[in-house]
Amino acid sequence: MSELVKLSVLQFLIVIIAIVTAAHAAGYNDDDYYFNQLILEIYVDETGKALVTGYVDDINGLPFLSTAEYLYENDTKQLYALTNGLTWKYGDKWVLNFSTRDYYTDYHTVFYLPEDVKLLVSCSEGLEYFVTTSNESLVIDVQGCDIESPATTIEYRQPLGETEGESFDFSSGYLLLLFALSVLSLALIVVIVKLKRREYMHHAGEPQLKEKEGRIEPAPEMTRVMETLTDRERAIVNALLKHNGEMTQADLRYETGIPKSSLTGILRSLERRKIIIKKEWGRTNVIELSEWFLSKKGGK
């Protein structure tokens, strides 16, 4: 068991390095295009408990998180979860069901099971899967593109010779060790990505966001303009007022909760009405309240 743990930890650290690289690249996507990605690794032990780690744009499409212990970093889109809600057992058979409730332009899940299980795999339409072995694990690699609500069901049987003590050691030692490494890796990824983003902006010669000076309080003239806006347009303007009239498009999306696919159109509408100005900043945008709108504060 100790050799298995060592091999798995080494494999996990390699995965983390790959995720850091992917997170750095993912941090600079153009906000004007809809792109929803899910890339997850699922490690399952003999007791049915699973460690889920990887990258996902929107966790609202993952119903299993409602009963899981998990960490999610909005900036890097990194997810770490520990759950026993993906599997259940009847008789001598285990069933693993991983289903989602979203549309994905890029979908990739990799399941790791004990190597000596006997299994049957079924996937929803549009998904392809491959079965291999690696480091004493059975690996099921599932992939798909432009797919709605993908789901994978894996039925498997384990050898009858396993003992309760061995299952407990694998679950409590192996998964908890990986989960602890995940927490440390999350902090490391956040620091690395933020430093790389700051370095990227510096070398790109882009202006830095001005220091936050507090909320801009709307004057009566500004309020009258806001009364002509829709609820979502008003939410965007209020968020900008709260942050001194300037935010990145990504931060604005997180602040308001407006989906990326809808936010772009709303910003264009506000820009046409001269309420905001959109400026390129690296590979994202900075959204600012316009001078015309801010002039209402002075009653001009």
N, C-alpha and C positions, 0 to 999 in steps of 0.2 A: 504493500500500500504506500509506503514512503516513496518508492521509485515512481509510482503513478502520480503521486502528488508533485514530485519534483518536475516530472515531464510536463504535467498539466500547467504548473505555474510558469514554466519556461514558455510554453505555448501561449499562455495568457499574456505574458509580458510582450511577446512578439505581436500579438493582436493589439495590445494597447499602443505600441509604437505605430502600427498601421493606422489606428484610429486617430492618433494625434495628427498624423500627416493628412488624413482625410478631413479632420476637423479644420485644419488650417486652410485647406483648399475650399471647404464648404463655407467658411466665414466670409467669402467675398463673392457670393453669387449675386448676379444682377437681380434686383428686386422687381424688375418689370416683367419677368417671366415666371409662370407658375411651374414649380418643381417640387414634388413631394417625394422624399426618399426614405426608405427604411432598410437599414443594414444591421442585422442583429445576430448574435451568437447565443445559443441556448444550450447550457450544460445541465444534463439531467442525471441524478444519482439513482441508486437502487431503491430508494424510498419514494421516488417520484418528485422530490423537491428539485427546483430548477433555478439556476442562476442565468439571468438574461442581461446581456451587455452589448452595447453598440451605439448606433446612431439612428435617430428618427426625427424627422422634421416636426411632427405633431403627435403628441402622446394621447390626444383625445380619441384616436382611433384604436386604442389598445385596451379592451375591456378588462383584461386580467389584472391591470394595475389597481383596480378598485379594491382588491383584497391582498395586494402585494406590499412588501416593504421595498421602497424604491427611492432613488435619487435621480433628478433630471436637471441638467444645466442648460438654461435657455440660450446662452451665448454660443456654446459649442454643439448643442443638440445631443449631448451624450446622455445615455440612459443606463442605469444599473439597477437591477431589480432581483429580489429573492422571493420566490413564490412556490406554493404547492397547489396553485389553482389551475395549472395547465394539464395535470394528469389525474386520472382516477383508475381504480382497479376493480375488476369483477372476476371472481374465480382466480385462475392463474394468469389472467391476461391484463396487461396495462394498456391504457389508451392515453395518448398525448394529443391534445387538440390546441393548435395555435391559430386563432382567427382574428381578423381585424375588421374595422368598420370605416374604411377610407379608400380613396383612390390614390394609387401610387404610380408615379412615372418610372420609378426604379425600386424594385423589391428584391431583397436577398436575405434569406434566413439560413443559418447553418445549425443543425441539431447534433449534439454529441451525446451518445448513449453508451453504456457499457458494451464492450466489444462482442461478448458472447451471447447477446440476445438474439431471438428470432423475431423478425418484424415484417409488417405489411404497411406500405406507405400509400396514401391517397391524397391528391391535391386538387384544388379547385381549377376550373378551366383557365388556361393561360399560363399556368405554372409548369416548370420542368424541374425534375429532381435527379440527383446523382448520389449513389451510395458508395462510400469508400471506407477504409480503415486508416487510423492514424493514432499513434501513441496510446495503444490499448483502448481506443474508443471507436465506436461505429459512427461514421459521419454521414449525415443526410443533408445535402446541399440543395436548397430550393431557390429558384430564381424566376423572375418574371418582370415584364415592363408594361406600363400603361394598363394596369389591372385594377379592377374594382373589388373591394372587400375580399382579398385573397385569404385562403384558409388551407391549413395542412393538418391531416390526421395521421398519426402513426400508431399502429397497434403492435405490441411486442410482448414476448414472453421471456422471462429470465430463468436461468437454471435453478433447479429445486435445491441445490446443495448450499445456497447462501445462508449465512446465519444472521441473526438479528444484530449481533455485535459488530459484524463487518459492515452492515448497512449503516449502523449508527456512526461508526468511525468515518465512513466515506461522506455521509451527509454533514455531520457536525464539524469534522476537521477540514475536509476538502472544500466544501462550498463556503463555509464561514471564512476560511483563509482567502479564497478568491474574492469574496465580498469585501473583506477588509482591504485587500489590494485594490479593489475597484474604487473604494472611497478615496484612498491615497492617490490613485491615478487620476481621479476626477479633479482633485485640487491641482495636481500637476498640469493637467491638460488646460484648465482654465487659465493658469498663470502663463503657460507657453503661448496659447493662442492670443491672449491679450497683449503680450509682449511683441509677438510677431506682427499683430495687426498695427500696433503703435509704430513698429519699425517700418512696416510697409507704407504706412501713411507718410512717414517722415521722408523715406526715399522717393516716394511718388511725388513729393513736392506739393502735397495737398494741404490746404489750410486746416488747422486744428479747430475743433469746436470751441467757441468762446466759453469762458468760465461761467458756471451757473450763478446768476445774481439773485435768484428768487423768482417767485411767480409775478407775472404781469397782471395787474388787476384790470379787468375790462371796464372801460368808461361807458356811459350811456350810449354814445354813438356806436361803439363797438358792439354793444349788446343788441342794438337794433339791427345791425348787419347779421349777427349770429341768429337772430330770430327767423331769418329767411332761409336758414340752412336745414338740411335733413338731420336726423338724430346722429348718424355716423359722421357727417361733415362737422357737426357741432362738437362731437367727441374728439375729433382730430384737432380742431382749433383750441379746445380746452386743454388738451394735452400739451400743445405748443405753448400756450399761455403759462402753464404750470412750470415749464422748463425754459423760461426766459425767451420764448419765441423761436426756439431752434432745437431740432432733434434729427438723428439719422432716421431713414425710412424704416430700417429694421427695428430700432427702438420704439418708433411710433406704432409699429404693428404690434409689438409685445404690450405696450402701454394700453392700447385701445381694444385689443383682442379682435381686431378686424382681420379676416383672412387675407392672405397675400393676394389672391386672385381678385378680390373686391377692392382692396386698398389702392391699387394702381389706378383704377378708373375713377375713384373718388378724388384722389389727389389731382388728377387731370382736370376734373370739374372745378375744384377749388382754384387751380392755377389759371384756368380760363377766366374765372371771375376775379382774378388779381388779388385773391386773399392770401395765397401762399406763393413762394418761389422755390423751385426745385433745382438744386445744384448738384453736379456730379462730384463724388468724393471717393476716390479710389474706384472700386467696382460696386459701390452702393450710392445712395443719394443723401444729401442733407436737405431737410425741409425747413424753410424759414417762413415766418409771417412776413407779408410784404410791407413795404414802407407805406403804401396806400392804406392798408388795414391798420397799421400801428399809428398812422396819423390821426385816426379816429379817437385815439386816447387823448390827444390834445384838443379835440373838438374842431379840427380844421375842415 
